[in-house]
Amino acid sequence: MSTHQTLAEFGSRLVILGFGCIGRGVLPLLLRHIAIRPEQIRIVSNHDHHRDIATEFGVDFRVQALTRENYRDILAEELGPGDFLLNLSINVGSVDLIAWCQANEVLYLDACIEPWAGGYDDSALTPAQRCNYSLREAALALRLPASSRTPTAVLTHGVNPGLVSHFVKQALLDIAAATGDAGGEPHDRSGWANLARRLGVKTIHIAERDTQLPAVRKQRGEFVNTWSVEGFVGEGCQPAELGWGTHERHWPTDARRHDSGCDAGIYLNRPGAATRVRSWTPLEGPYHGFLITHGEAVSVADYLTLREPGGNVVYRPTVHYAYHPCDDAVLSLHELAGKDWRLQAQHRELDAADIVSGMDELGVLLCGHDRNAYWYGSRLSIDQARALCPHNNATSLQTAAGVLGGVVWAMRHPTAGVVDPEDMGFREVLDIATPYLGEMAGVYSDWTPLVGRGALFDEDIDTTDPWQFKNVRV
């Protein structure tokens, strides 16, 4: 008999779309913590890789690629009212799937809003159309009034995007306690934005350093990564995106605004994988990361925006990802860029058995407040990941924990409509995910992006405010 806590009961069908590293990682967690039988679950994948893992758990496996032309028919065959679509695929149009699920009373969760195949690098689309900002706006356009009680559709809920939005709220409370803020815990969106403003938070980095090391190192002509190669390259070739804060005084020459939507985010007219930023994590210290576009850069910035009654924005932090992937992935990106972003012929996604050491240190760095900078997040080693759950490395388990948290939340709140991670109860989700995140750490730092600058060469920096994006960008 299982000794794992049952977190939800589900009596209907659950379809897992895609069976990459996150699908394989989350399957055992779903069966551990949800009262659901293997016969209720079906995997739909465009290939039969790792079918043996599905068979190990007694789960049926359908090999079928979803396309614009067939997705309605396939979903109608597999799902009906009260069922759940867990979309962990790539190259499948998330917005179309969400619309179908809303119309057919099916619960939904994804870890990233994806376009149909080719959407990330379609030269017929403008850079603005290839941004996550635009994909999020299209998904949010499906929202109906809360009184409609439509099926829950959770957008972008892995670890990042996903759990990092809940990390931000916990970090804000930690800083408030450390600085004597007596406002209490917020209970709504404006409360959280007012708290961030009172604390003086200017910028939020999703600061991640992956140190996992494989036994067999990257070879020439090969892309190596600790999660989906195609997924990483796709988002790396999208324009760099960030939430743009009200404290910023230096408009980047390559930056562009969107002409519709929430206006919380901007994009740079260059790939995220070719854009570096300075950041900090407790174990790594200062580092250069890639400003890869992620949904949380816009959703957190949007959630923490304060407006006057007339609509004028009076507060918003700058928010962006600062990603240092595993060293072999960095070499892979360098080679990819040198080939003008044409993906290498060979791809290798590192399974737990392939990795000999290292961890994923992933958290949020809140900067500009009275304590300067505060990092809060997960430190999960490869050894811990292997011990906690089969078929996971550190990176996949952090994401799978976020997926589990989002799925359980959706099952407990089945009529919430279309929601961002920020709309969910952060304590409830973190209680579900934290047992799989290794050590949760909160660390203050005196680091700023001006530390050590100008020693070898003169630099164009703003010494009056270290947290200007101009100082952060490499």
Secondary structure, DSSP 4 states (H G I P E B T S, - for coil): ---SPP-EE--S-EEEE--SHHHHHHHHHHHHHEE--GGGEEEEESS-TTHHHHHHTT-EEEE----TTTHHHHHHHH--TT-EEEE--SSS-HHHHHHHHHHTT-EEEESS--PSTTTTS-TTS-TGGGSHHHHHHHHHTT---GGG-PPPEE-S-BTTTBHHHHHHHHHHHHHHHHHT--S----SHHHHHHHHHHHT--EEEEEEEE--EESS---TTEEEESS-HHHHHHHHTSEEEEE--TT-----TTEEE-SSS---EEEEEEEGGG-EEEEEETTTEEEEEE----HHHHHHHHHT-EE-TTS-EEE--EEEEEEE--HHHHHHHHHHHHTTTPPPSEEEEPPGGGEEE-EEEEEEEEEEETTEEEEEEEEEEHHHHHHHSTT--HHHHHHHHHHHHHHHHHHHSTT--EE-GGGS-HHHHHHHHGGGS-EEEEEEE---TTTTTTSSS-----TT-TTSHHHHB-
